[in-house]
């Protein structure tokens, strides 16, 4: 699915032990290696285990000390992916990607492509995680402010539109104004991290989802090649065909003209007179 060979233990290593950086070690279920170095670590649990039960996993608490970039926790039905963004101002305890195999969105599949063997890039993954986490935090923050703007936000906004200091009286008057303004702004609480609600689930995740763009590109290339082959056919044949089509069309037009009845001629004449009157009225 992600391009790694599950039958090559050098690439998908079962049951390795990893150092946690504090002198302790932890056995994980799988390590996915790239060029001999661990890129992702996976811990697998029963299907009845949810994310809340996994939030205190030793791998997450010591994520910054791991050699691997990504830690994946799964119960077989859902996958939660974490990475080391604490040094960037994020939190390692919030997944940057959640994937439910029985209900997912196209954007999740796009993000999952970052973890494939051919696309795996540590810097890009860290940037993606930082963006997803902070988008989630900002959306939740503004969703809360819509219900009850706090003094810090109101004072900040007041400083942007008032010159000089802002009195407590002005802040008190401005608070309901800010709340009304935020209510008119489309800000929904973002639920993809950590708990994602999928409104339009797909059936299941498969390789076709991850390779759809590549297949589409190949199909377009084949179509273009076919068009070029068709255009390479001798121009003489194309011209002969066009000439024949024009002759056939002229014959049909002549037959249609010869079959026109007097009633049709009268109707056409009345239509022309009506158009001429309309032009005069518009001109006047």
Backbone as CSV, one residue per row, in Angstrom:
resi,resn,N_x,N_y,N_z,CA_x,CA_y,CA_z,C_x,C_y,C_z
1,UNK,0.828,-1.215,0.000,0.000,0.000,0.000,0.860,1.262,0.000
2,UNK,1.896,1.264,0.868,2.787,2.418,0.921,4.066,2.196,0.127
3,UNK,4.188,1.038,-0.493,5.347,0.785,-1.331,6.470,0.047,-0.646
4,UNK,6.283,-0.364,0.604,7.317,-1.113,1.315,7.051,-2.610,1.177
5,UNK,8.104,-3.395,1.147,7.983,-4.840,0.957,7.811,-5.525,2.311
6,UNK,6.615,-6.026,2.627,6.398,-6.651,3.935,7.122,-7.987,4.089
7,UNK,7.628,-8.536,2.990,8.326,-9.817,3.052,9.848,-9.647,3.145
8,UNK,10.291,-8.411,3.139,11.712,-8.115,3.290,11.933,-7.565,4.694
9,UNK,12.515,-8.390,5.587,12.673,-7.981,6.983,13.665,-6.837,7.130
10,UNK,14.457,-6.574,6.118,15.343,-5.420,6.176,14.568,-4.125,5.963
11,UNK,13.398,-4.241,5.357,12.575,-3.066,5.062,11.422,-2.928,6.049
12,UNK,10.709,-4.030,6.303,9.646,-4.059,7.305,10.087,-5.051,8.374
13,UNK,10.635,-4.511,9.448,11.268,-5.338,10.476,10.293,-5.614,11.620
14,UNK,9.958,-6.862,11.875,9.019,-7.177,12.958,9.723,-7.256,14.317
15,UNK,9.062,-6.667,15.345,9.498,-6.806,16.722,10.839,-6.244,17.117
16,UNK,11.295,-5.124,16.555,12.600,-4.583,16.980,12.494,-3.882,18.339
17,UNK,13.606,-3.692,18.983,13.685,-2.939,20.231,14.390,-1.621,19.949
18,UNK,13.769,-0.516,20.385,14.329,0.806,20.107,14.724,1.478,21.413
19,UNK,15.789,2.249,21.379,16.259,3.005,22.530,15.434,4.275,22.679
20,UNK,15.037,4.585,23.913,14.189,5.742,24.173,14.970,6.971,24.612
21,UNK,16.289,6.855,24.710,17.099,8.023,25.015,17.306,8.294,26.472
22,UNK,16.614,7.593,27.360,16.799,7.794,28.794,17.399,6.545,29.438
23,UNK,18.036,5.729,28.624,18.617,4.496,29.111,17.692,3.306,29.039
24,UNK,16.405,3.560,28.755,15.439,2.468,28.642,15.205,2.137,27.171
25,UNK,14.543,1.037,26.952,14.230,0.615,25.582,12.789,0.132,25.532
26,UNK,12.271,0.063,24.334,10.876,-0.333,24.131,10.779,-1.220,22.897
27,UNK,10.070,-2.330,23.043,9.829,-3.215,21.899,8.623,-2.704,21.123
28,UNK,8.771,-2.595,19.827,7.667,-2.154,18.975,7.278,-3.301,18.058
29,UNK,6.110,-3.185,17.473,5.633,-4.285,16.627,6.323,-4.313,15.272
30,UNK,6.512,-3.146,14.690,7.157,-3.097,13.375,7.978,-1.817,13.250
31,UNK,9.068,-1.942,12.535,9.853,-0.771,12.130,9.944,-0.790,10.611
32,UNK,9.637,0.343,9.997,9.763,0.484,8.544,11.065,1.226,8.280
33,UNK,11.976,0.559,7.604,13.312,1.105,7.384,13.480,1.600,5.952
34,UNK,14.198,2.703,5.822,14.575,3.227,4.508,16.085,3.390,4.507
35,UNK,16.731,2.742,3.557,18.202,2.756,3.469,18.850,2.277,4.771
36,UNK,18.229,1.285,5.393,18.804,0.677,6.582,18.539,1.414,7.884
37,UNK,17.867,2.564,7.840,17.577,3.346,9.044,16.066,3.392,9.283
38,UNK,15.641,3.341,10.559,14.195,3.371,10.835,13.568,4.704,10.447
39,UNK,12.514,4.637,9.658,11.776,5.838,9.254,10.455,5.945,10.000
40,UNK,9.800,4.785,10.234,8.525,4.760,10.949,8.510,3.576,11.897
41,UNK,7.879,3.777,13.069,7.677,2.719,14.053,6.185,2.537,14.266
42,UNK,5.743,1.280,14.371,4.318,0.999,14.530,4.074,0.163,15.777
43,UNK,3.067,0.588,16.533,2.597,-0.173,17.676,1.159,-0.576,17.398
44,UNK,0.865,-1.857,17.479,-0.448,-2.393,17.132,-1.178,-2.868,18.384
45,UNK,-2.464,-2.533,18.481,-3.280,-2.929,19.618,-4.553,-3.609,19.133
46,UNK,-5.357,-4.095,20.091,-6.622,-4.740,19.744,-7.592,-3.731,19.138
47,UNK,-8.565,-4.231,18.396,-9.533,-3.356,17.731,-10.386,-2.580,18.723
48,UNK,-10.490,-3.049,19.945,-11.319,-2.370,20.943,-10.586,-1.215,21.622
49,UNK,-9.297,-1.070,21.369,-8.494,-0.019,22.005,-8.598,1.269,21.197
50,UNK,-8.963,2.360,21.864,-9.076,3.656,21.199,-7.828,4.497,21.373
51,UNK,-7.842,5.697,20.758,-6.666,6.557,20.813,-6.359,7.035,22.221
52,UNK,-7.389,7.270,23.024,-7.166,7.768,24.374,-6.329,6.798,25.194
53,UNK,-6.509,5.502,24.938,-5.741,4.513,25.684,-4.288,4.454,25.230
54,UNK,-3.997,5.060,24.081,-2.646,5.001,23.530,-1.869,6.297,23.724
55,UNK,-2.518,7.331,24.268,-1.864,8.638,24.331,-0.671,8.665,25.277
56,UNK,-0.590,7.697,26.200,0.541,7.650,27.124,1.578,6.611,26.712
57,UNK,1.535,6.202,25.455,2.498,5.204,24.983,3.921,5.742,25.122
58,UNK,4.863,4.906,25.585,6.257,5.355,25.743,6.853,5.935,24.466
59,UNK,6.431,5.428,23.311,6.972,5.941,22.054,6.622,7.418,21.864
60,UNK,5.447,7.830,22.314,5.044,9.229,22.166,5.757,10.106,23.184
61,UNK,5.910,9.610,24.388,6.556,10.405,25.440,8.033,10.645,25.148
62,UNK,8.652,9.743,24.409,10.071,9.873,24.096,10.301,10.042,22.590
63,UNK,9.319,10.602,21.928,9.371,10.699,20.465,10.580,11.504,19.985
64,UNK,10.931,12.576,20.691,12.029,13.439,20.261,13.375,12.708,20.258
65,UNK,13.490,11.646,21.054,14.766,10.933,21.157,14.888,9.798,20.147
66,UNK,13.803,9.510,19.430,13.809,8.384,18.495,14.518,8.755,17.192
67,UNK,15.116,7.752,16.594,15.733,7.974,15.285,14.674,8.065,14.196
68,UNK,13.583,7.342,14.366,12.505,7.343,13.379,11.792,8.691,13.359
69,UNK,11.280,9.069,12.201,10.566,10.339,12.049,9.114,10.233,12.481
70,UNK,8.484,9.086,12.192,7.046,8.924,12.393,6.779,7.737,13.312
71,UNK,5.798,7.906,14.189,5.291,6.818,15.021,3.825,6.610,14.654
72,UNK,3.469,5.384,14.332,2.092,5.053,13.997,1.496,4.143,15.052
73,UNK,0.341,4.525,15.570,-0.411,3.695,16.510,-1.675,3.227,15.823
74,UNK,-2.030,1.957,15.967,-3.197,1.436,15.267,-3.882,0.345,16.068
75,UNK,-5.183,0.277,15.895,-5.960,-0.836,16.439,-6.463,-1.734,15.310
76,UNK,-5.877,-1.574,14.134,-6.269,-2.367,12.978,-7.377,-1.745,12.160
77,UNK,-8.138,-0.839,12.765,-9.239,-0.173,12.076,-8.898,1.291,11.791
78,UNK,-8.226,1.913,12.748,-7.811,3.308,12.604,-6.312,3.413,12.825
79,UNK,-5.713,4.375,12.147,-4.285,4.645,12.290,-4.111,6.090,12.720
80,UNK,-3.229,6.306,13.708,-2.884,7.655,14.152,-1.392,7.843,13.956
81,UNK,-1.021,8.892,13.252,0.386,9.139,12.926,0.883,10.372,13.672
82,UNK,2.031,10.212,14.331,2.645,11.277,15.112,4.058,11.522,14.592
83,UNK,4.550,12.733,14.848,5.938,13.025,14.515,6.482,14.037,15.511
84,UNK,7.762,14.288,15.446,8.460,15.107,16.439,8.428,16.588,16.076
85,UNK,7.353,17.276,16.459,7.200,18.694,16.139,7.311,19.586,17.373
86,UNK,7.659,18.999,18.529,7.773,19.805,19.747,8.834,20.883,19.588
87,UNK,9.929,20.553,18.917,11.000,21.525,18.722,10.560,22.674,17.817
88,UNK,9.482,22.481,17.054,8.973,23.518,16.163,7.842,24.316,16.823
89,UNK,7.573,24.031,18.085,6.503,24.741,18.766,5.199,23.990,18.779
90,UNK,5.198,22.743,18.302,3.991,21.941,18.307,3.967,21.006,19.504
91,UNK,3.160,19.985,19.421,3.089,18.987,20.471,3.183,17.594,19.855
92,UNK,3.962,16.746,20.468,4.126,15.391,19.957,2.948,14.495,20.302
93,UNK,2.060,14.971,21.159,0.961,14.138,21.633,-0.297,14.291,20.782
94,UNK,-0.222,15.083,19.743,-1.371,15.285,18.862,-1.041,14.715,17.488
95,UNK,-1.814,13.758,16.992,-1.496,13.166,15.684,-1.679,14.188,14.564
96,UNK,-0.803,14.135,13.593,-0.955,15.031,12.446,-1.809,14.409,11.352
97,UNK,-2.087,13.107,11.499,-2.918,12.423,10.508,-3.624,11.265,11.177
98,UNK,-4.937,11.193,10.960,-5.706,10.039,11.393,-6.363,9.433,10.162
99,UNK,-6.351,8.121,10.081,-6.930,7.444,8.922,-7.785,6.285,9.404
100,UNK,-9.058,6.344,9.066,-9.986,5.258,9.356,-10.159,4.456,8.070
101,UNK,-9.817,3.184,8.104,-9.840,2.382,6.883,-11.240,2.221,6.308
102,UNK,-12.274,2.434,7.116,-13.644,2.268,6.637,-14.360,3.610,6.475
103,UNK,-13.615,4.687,6.506,-14.213,5.999,6.283,-13.145,7.067,6.273
104,UNK,-12.779,7.545,5.100,-11.693,8.515,5.002,-11.995,9.498,3.888
105,UNK,-11.257,10.588,3.898,-11.440,11.645,2.905,-10.261,11.674,1.949
106,UNK,-10.466,12.274,0.794,-9.423,12.309,-0.228,-8.173,13.049,0.265
107,UNK,-8.366,14.089,1.102,-7.220,14.827,1.611,-6.347,13.942,2.494
108,UNK,-6.967,13.022,3.225,-6.195,12.110,4.057,-5.332,11.189,3.201
109,UNK,-5.880,10.742,2.091,-5.105,9.892,1.186,-3.944,10.682,0.601
110,UNK,-4.190,11.955,0.278,-3.118,12.804,-0.231,-2.003,12.947,0.807
111,UNK,-2.387,13.170,2.057,-1.386,13.282,3.121,-0.659,11.957,3.330
112,UNK,-1.387,10.857,3.187,-0.774,9.540,3.393,0.308,9.268,2.352
113,UNK,0.170,9.857,1.174,1.189,9.659,0.133,2.554,10.190,0.574
114,UNK,2.565,11.113,1.526,3.848,11.632,2.022,4.648,10.537,2.725
115,UNK,3.970,9.484,3.149,4.636,8.416,3.893,5.032,7.235,3.017
116,UNK,4.751,7.313,1.726,5.124,6.214,0.846,6.639,6.170,0.665
117,UNK,7.122,5.023,0.269,8.569,4.821,0.142,9.185,5.795,-0.856
118,UNK,8.489,6.048,-1.947,9.040,6.913,-2.992,8.955,8.396,-2.647
119,UNK,8.069,8.778,-1.709,7.863,10.194,-1.402,8.322,10.590,-0.007
120,UNK,8.813,9.653,0.771,9.122,9.927,2.172,10.224,10.981,2.275
121,UNK,9.885,12.104,2.914,10.836,13.202,3.112,10.587,13.783,4.497
122,UNK,11.591,13.699,5.358,11.430,14.102,6.750,10.987,15.553,6.880
123,UNK,11.607,16.461,6.157,11.281,17.885,6.271,9.850,18.162,5.834
124,UNK,9.422,17.521,4.764,8.047,17.718,4.290,7.041,17.176,5.284
125,UNK,7.358,16.055,5.899,6.455,15.470,6.886,6.349,16.378,8.105
126,UNK,7.466,16.923,8.567,7.441,17.838,9.700,6.655,19.108,9.379
127,UNK,6.820,19.624,8.164,6.070,20.815,7.754,4.579,20.522,7.698
128,UNK,4.223,19.359,7.158,2.816,18.966,7.099,2.231,18.846,8.497
129,UNK,2.967,18.200,9.412,2.484,18.014,10.779,2.294,19.359,11.478
130,UNK,3.248,20.275,11.292,3.150,21.601,11.907,1.915,22.337,11.396
131,UNK,1.698,22.286,10.095,0.541,22.971,9.496,-0.769,22.381,9.985
132,UNK,-0.875,21.041,9.982,-2.120,20.395,10.400,-2.413,20.674,11.876
133,UNK,-1.410,20.557,12.719,-1.626,20.774,14.144,-2.084,22.197,14.436
134,UNK,-1.403,23.173,13.865,-1.728,24.553,14.196,-3.021,25.016,13.536
135,UNK,-3.356,24.443,12.392,-4.671,24.731,11.814,-5.762,24.230,12.741
136,UNK,-5.577,23.030,13.252,-6.527,22.444,14.197,-6.656,23.308,15.459
137,UNK,-5.536,23.733,16.025,-5.562,24.524,17.254,-6.207,25.891,17.029
138,UNK,-5.909,26.533,15.891,-6.493,27.838,15.606,-8.000,27.746,15.377
139,UNK,-8.422,26.725,14.659,-9.854,26.565,14.408,-10.613,26.324,15.712
140,UNK,-10.048,25.510,16.575,-10.701,25.273,17.860,-10.707,26.540,18.723
141,UNK,-9.618,27.300,18.669,-9.544,28.527,19.455,-10.635,29.515,19.034
142,UNK,-10.762,29.734,17.725,-11.749,30.707,17.259,-13.175,30.186,17.437
143,UNK,-13.343,28.874,17.398,-14.669,28.321,17.671,-15.072,28.613,19.116
144,UNK,-14.121,28.542,20.025,-14.396,28.870,21.431,-14.640,30.364,21.606
145,UNK,-13.878,31.189,20.886,-14.037,32.641,21.000,-15.385,33.109,20.476
146,UNK,-15.945,32.382,19.515,-17.266,32.747,19.008,-18.316,32.657,20.108
147,UNK,-18.125,31.733,21.034,-19.081,31.559,22.120,-18.880,32.599,23.222
148,UNK,-17.618,32.930,23.503,-17.340,33.895,24.564,-15.941,34.477,24.383
149,UNK,-15.807,35.569,23.651,-14.476,36.159,23.416,-13.811,36.543,24.740
150,UNK,-12.553,36.134,24.928,-11.872,36.473,26.172,-11.248,37.867,26.074
151,UNK,-10.797,38.365,27.221,-10.293,39.738,27.283,-9.045,39.918,26.420
152,UNK,-8.199,38.893,26.347,-6.960,39.011,25.572,-7.267,39.283,24.100
153,UNK,-8.222,38.547,23.545,-8.564,38.737,22.135,-9.219,40.097,21.924
154,UNK,-10.152,40.458,22.802,-10.848,41.737,22.651,-9.867,42.902,22.763
155,UNK,-8.939,42.826,23.706,-7.959,43.895,23.883,-7.036,43.989,22.665
156,UNK,-6.664,42.826,22.121,-5.808,42.828,20.934,-6.522,43.487,19.754
157,UNK,-7.771,43.099,19.528,-8.518,43.685,18.407,-8.765,45.173,18.625
158,UNK,-9.011,45.556,19.862,-9.235,46.978,20.152,-7.993,47.790,19.842
159,UNK,-6.827,47.228,20.126,-5.577,47.940,19.860,-5.344,48.138,18.370
160,UNK,-5.965,47.286,17.544,-5.789,47.423,16.096,-6.653,48.533,15.507
161,UNK,-7.737,48.875,16.183,-8.681,49.841,15.606,-8.809,51.123,16.422
162,UNK,-8.153,51.177,17.598,-8.174,52.379,18.435,-6.763,52.944,18.560
163,UNK,-6.682,54.265,18.553,-5.405,54.920,18.794,-5.261,55.185,20.288
164,UNK,-4.071,54.967,20.804,-3.844,55.180,22.225,-4.349,54.014,23.054
165,UNK,-4.467,54.256,24.353,-4.914,53.209,25.259,-6.402,52.931,25.123
166,UNK,-6.799,51.761,25.592,-8.198,51.338,25.535,-8.673,51.142,26.968
167,UNK,-9.692,51.887,27.361,-10.205,51.820,28.733,-11.016,50.548,28.928
168,UNK,-11.234,50.220,30.199,-12.043,49.039,30.518,-13.478,49.210,30.037
169,UNK,-13.953,50.456,30.049,-15.318,50.711,29.586,-15.446,50.379,28.100
170,UNK,-14.435,50.795,27.310,-14.449,50.492,25.874,-14.367,48.985,25.647
171,UNK,-13.535,48.305,26.433,-13.418,46.854,26.293,-14.753,46.173,26.578
172,UNK,-15.445,46.641,27.602,-16.739,46.058,27.937,-17.763,46.248,26.823
173,UNK,-17.731,47.434,26.180,-18.660,47.683,25.077,-18.271,46.901,23.818
174,UNK,-16.961,46.696,23.662,-16.474,46.054,22.444,-16.651,44.532,22.470
175,UNK,-16.697,43.945,23.661,-16.768,42.481,23.757,-17.962,41.880,23.007
176,UNK,-19.194,42.384,23.198,-20.313,41.825,22.427,-20.214,42.119,20.936
177,UNK,-19.556,43.225,20.586,-19.362,43.529,19.161,-18.451,42.492,18.526
178,UNK,-17.370,42.148,19.227,-16.447,41.131,18.727,-17.154,39.786,18.611
179,UNK,-17.975,39.464,19.598,-18.684,38.187,19.570,-19.627,38.123,18.371
180,UNK,-20.358,39.200,18.142,-21.270,39.228,16.986,-20.501,39.109,15.679
181,UNK,-19.362,39.784,15.609,-18.540,39.718,14.405,-18.055,38.294,14.166
182,UNK,-17.573,37.629,15.212,-17.069,36.261,15.054,-18.177,35.291,14.686
183,UNK,-19.389,35.567,15.143,-20.511,34.691,14.790,-20.804,34.740,13.298
184,UNK,-20.491,35.870,12.681,-20.717,36.009,11.236,-19.580,35.431,10.411
185,UNK,-18.478,35.100,11.082,-17.326,34.525,10.385,-17.441,33.009,10.416
186,UNK,-17.219,32.375,9.267,-17.328,30.927,9.163,-16.097,30.282,9.798
187,UNK,-16.254,29.828,11.035,-15.182,29.134,11.738,-15.794,27.927,12.428
188,UNK,-15.511,26.740,11.918,-16.009,25.509,12.513,-14.914,24.846,13.316
189,UNK,-15.300,24.208,14.391,-14.325,23.468,15.180,-13.754,22.342,14.330
190,UNK,-12.441,22.292,14.182,-11.766,21.299,13.347,-11.665,19.997,14.121
191,UNK,-12.186,18.915,13.516,-12.271,17.646,14.245,-11.350,16.576,13.703
192,UNK,-10.560,16.876,12.668,-9.722,15.823,12.096,-8.594,15.432,13.033
193,UNK,-8.236,16.347,13.955,-7.193,16.053,14.922,-7.677,16.461,16.311
194,UNK,-7.737,15.536,17.230,-7.367,14.136,17.075,-8.523,13.226,16.717
195,UNK,-9.774,13.710,16.822,-10.930,12.856,16.580,-11.613,13.311,15.323
196,UNK,-11.574,12.486,14.288,-12.047,12.893,12.968,-13.427,12.333,12.687
197,UNK,-14.310,13.207,12.206,-15.631,12.765,11.776,-15.671,12.839,10.266
198,UNK,-16.008,11.756,9.635,-16.034,11.708,8.182,-17.473,11.637,7.739
199,UNK,-17.911,12.665,7.007,-19.317,12.738,6.607,-19.628,11.864,5.411
200,UNK,-18.654,11.661,4.531,-18.885,10.868,3.338,-17.817,9.803,3.238
201,UNK,-17.992,8.695,3.958,-16.958,7.661,3.980,-16.884,6.903,2.675
202,UNK,-15.695,6.469,2.337,-15.492,5.581,1.215,-15.532,4.155,1.729
203,UNK,-15.480,3.197,0.842,-15.618,1.801,1.245,-14.395,1.311,1.991
204,UNK,-13.229,1.401,1.400,-12.007,0.952,2.054,-10.819,1.541,1.325
205,UNK,-9.688,1.543,1.995,-8.474,2.107,1.409,-7.727,1.025,0.672
206,UNK,-7.316,1.317,-0.552,-6.563,0.334,-1.311,-5.500,1.038,-2.128
207,UNK,-4.714,0.242,-2.837,-3.606,0.803,-3.595,-4.082,1.720,-4.699
208,UNK,-5.303,1.483,-5.205,-5.809,2.329,-6.291,-5.948,3.770,-5.837
209,UNK,-6.298,3.997,-4.552,-6.415,5.362,-4.045,-5.079,6.072,-4.084
210,UNK,-4.016,5.355,-3.698,-2.700,5.980,-3.636,-2.083,6.153,-5.005
211,UNK,-2.513,5.320,-5.984,-1.893,5.358,-7.301,-2.784,5.996,-8.358
212,UNK,-3.945,6.572,-7.933,-4.899,7.098,-8.908,-4.306,8.208,-9.755
213,UNK,-3.495,9.081,-9.122,-2.905,10.183,-9.876,-1.942,9.671,-10.928
214,UNK,-1.131,8.649,-10.553,-0.184,8.112,-11.511,-0.899,7.450,-12.680
215,UNK,-1.984,6.705,-12.377,-2.724,6.038,-13.447,-3.360,7.049,-14.368
216,UNK,-3.931,8.122,-13.763,-4.556,9.169,-14.564,-3.553,9.827,-15.496
217,UNK,-2.343,10.054,-14.989,-1.300,10.674,-15.804,-0.912,9.771,-16.964
218,UNK,-0.763,8.469,-16.677,-0.420,7.542,-17.745,-1.506,7.498,-18.804
219,UNK,-2.793,7.528,-18.364,-3.885,7.508,-19.329,-3.882,8.720,-20.215
220,UNK,-3.587,9.896,-19.621,-3.530,11.123,-20.417,-2.413,11.056,-21.442
221,UNK,-1.261,10.494,-21.023,-0.138,10.374,-21.947,-0.490,9.464,-23.115
222,UNK,-1.197,8.333,-22.823,-1.574,7.423,-23.889,-2.557,8.085,-24.852
223,UNK,-3.493,8.883,-24.279,-4.461,9.574,-25.133,-3.769,10.552,-26.059
224,UNK,-2.788,11.300,-25.491,-2.059,12.253,-26.314,-1.284,11.543,-27.403
225,UNK,-0.697,10.373,-27.090,0.048,9.625,-28.090,-0.868,9.159,-29.210
226,UNK,-2.114,8.739,-28.834,-3.065,8.293,-29.847,-3.462,9.434,-30.763
227,UNK,-3.678,10.638,-30.140,-4.050,11.799,-30.948,-2.943,12.161,-31.920
228,UNK,-1.684,12.061,-31.454,-0.569,12.388,-32.326,-0.463,11.384,-33.472
229,UNK,-0.729,10.117,-33.194,-0.685,9.099,-34.244,-1.760,9.352,-35.284
230,UNK,-2.961,9.764,-34.792,-4.051,10.025,-35.716,-3.733,11.216,-36.614
231,UNK,-3.089,12.239,-36.001,-2.769,13.432,-36.793,-1.655,13.176,-37.789
232,UNK,-0.891,12.066,-37.580,0.209,11.747,-38.475,-0.265,11.106,-39.773
233,UNK,-1.547,10.721,-39.870,-2.074,10.125,-41.096,-2.006,11.159,-42.215
234,UNK,-1.765,10.721,-43.401,-1.545,11.640,-44.520,-2.594,12.704,-44.654
235,UNK,-2.201,13.946,-44.846,-3.167,15.047,-44.982,-4.037,14.906,-46.209
236,UNK,-3.549,14.162,-47.198,-4.347,14.006,-48.412,-5.641,13.293,-48.118
237,UNK,-5.575,12.233,-47.239,-6.787,11.501,-46.902,-7.773,12.406,-46.180
238,UNK,-7.249,13.248,-45.279,-8.117,14.145,-44.530,-8.787,15.147,-45.454
239,UNK,-8.012,15.693,-46.433,-8.580,16.674,-47.360,-9.625,16.035,-48.248
240,UNK,-9.341,14.797,-48.734,-10.315,14.103,-49.575,-11.610,13.876,-48.818
241,UNK,-11.461,13.508,-47.535,-12.653,13.249,-46.738,-13.459,14.517,-46.553
242,UNK,-12.759,15.646,-46.302,-13.445,16.921,-46.095,-14.167,17.344,-47.366
243,UNK,-13.510,17.152,-48.538,-14.126,17.520,-49.820,-15.382,16.708,-50.060
244,UNK,-15.296,15.410,-49.776,-16.451,14.549,-49.990,-17.605,14.955,-49.077
245,UNK,-17.272,15.306,-47.809,-18.320,15.712,-46.868,-19.001,16.985,-47.326
246,UNK,-18.218,17.933,-47.895,-18.828,19.176,-48.370,-19.749,18.898,-49.563
247,UNK,-19.325,17.995,-50.445,-20.164,17.670,-51.614,-21.467,17.047,-51.175
248,UNK,-21.366,16.124,-50.212,-22.576,15.468,-49.711,-23.502,16.486,-49.061
249,UNK,-22.924,17.430,-48.313,-23.749,18.421,-47.637,-24.425,19.334,-48.644
250,UNK,-23.702,19.728,-49.731,-24.304,20.589,-50.744,-25.463,19.891,-51.432
251,UNK,-25.301,18.582,-51.673,-26.390,17.826,-52.303,-27.619,17.820,-51.420
252,UNK,-27.388,17.614,-50.107,-28.521,17.590,-49.179,-29.190,18.950,-49.126
253,UNK,-28.380,20.034,-49.118,-28.953,21.384,-49.076,-29.800,21.654,-50.315
254,UNK,-29.308,21.177,-51.488,-30.065,21.400,-52.721,-31.395,20.664,-52.668
255,UNK,-31.362,19.423,-52.160,-32.605,18.661,-52.076,-33.589,19.332,-51.138
256,UNK,-33.060,19.836,-49.979,-33.937,20.501,-49.021,-34.531,21.748,-49.629
257,UNK,-33.711,22.474,-50.395,-34.198,23.716,-51.005,-35.295,23.445,-52.027
258,UNK,-35.105,22.349,-52.794,-36.085,22.038,-53.833,-37.398,21.560,-53.253
259,UNK,-37.340,21.067,-51.998,-38.552,20.527,-51.389,-39.310,21.559,-50.582
260,UNK,-38.807,22.823,-50.491,-39.494,23.840,-49.708,-40.830,24.156,-50.334
261,UNK,-41.865,24.271,-49.505,-43.220,24.539,-49.985,-43.465,26.033,-50.051
262,UNK,-44.497,26.481,-50.771,-44.841,27.902,-50.815,-45.175,28.444,-49.436
263,UNK,-45.808,27.579,-48.582,-46.151,28.053,-47.244,-44.894,28.426,-46.474
264,UNK,-43.829,27.631,-46.623,-42.583,27.944,-45.934,-41.982,29.254,-46.420
265,UNK,-42.109,29.513,-47.737,-41.582,30.761,-48.275,-42.334,31.952,-47.704
266,UNK,-43.672,31.839,-47.570,-44.466,32.931,-47.010,-44.098,33.169,-45.546
267,UNK,-43.909,32.062,-44.819,-43.553,32.193,-43.412,-42.191,32.872,-43.240
268,UNK,-41.243,32.514,-44.100,-39.914,33.124,-44.025,-39.989,34.611,-44.339
269,UNK,-40.841,34.967,-45.304,-40.981,36.377,-45.670,-41.582,37.175,-44.516
270,UNK,-42.600,36.598,-43.840,-43.211,37.288,-42.710,-42.179,37.459,-41.583
271,UNK,-41.358,36.432,-41.368,-40.333,36.519,-40.321,-39.348,37.635,-40.613
272,UNK,-38.926,37.762,-41.876,-37.992,38.813,-42.263,-38.602,40.193,-42.053
273,UNK,-39.899,40.350,-42.385,-40.583,41.629,-42.198,-40.635,41.978,-40.715
274,UNK,-40.923,40.936,-39.873,-40.987,41.179,-38.431,-39.639,41.622,-37.883
275,UNK,-38.570,41.001,-38.353,-37.234,41.378,-37.901,-36.909,42.804,-38.307
276,UNK,-37.314,43.213,-39.507,-37.031,44.559,-39.987,-37.770,45.589,-39.143
277,UNK,-39.052,45.300,-38.788,-39.810,46.216,-37.942,-39.173,46.335,-36.559
278,UNK,-38.704,45.186,-36.027,-38.070,45.209,-34.704,-36.813,46.060,-34.705
279,UNK,-36.022,45.984,-35.794,-34.830,46.788,-35.877,-35.135,48.282,-35.915
280,UNK,-36.223,48.637,-36.624,-36.607,50.048,-36.707,-37.060,50.562,-35.345
281,UNK,-37.846,49.732,-34.619,-38.321,50.148,-33.290,-37.150,50.362,-32.352
282,UNK,-36.203,49.405,-32.354,-35.033,49.519,-31.478,-34.201,50.729,-31.851
283,UNK,-34.103,50.968,-33.188,-33.313,52.122,-33.628,-33.950,53.422,-33.197
284,UNK,-35.308,53.492,-33.259,-35.983,54.706,-32.819,-35.833,54.901,-31.326
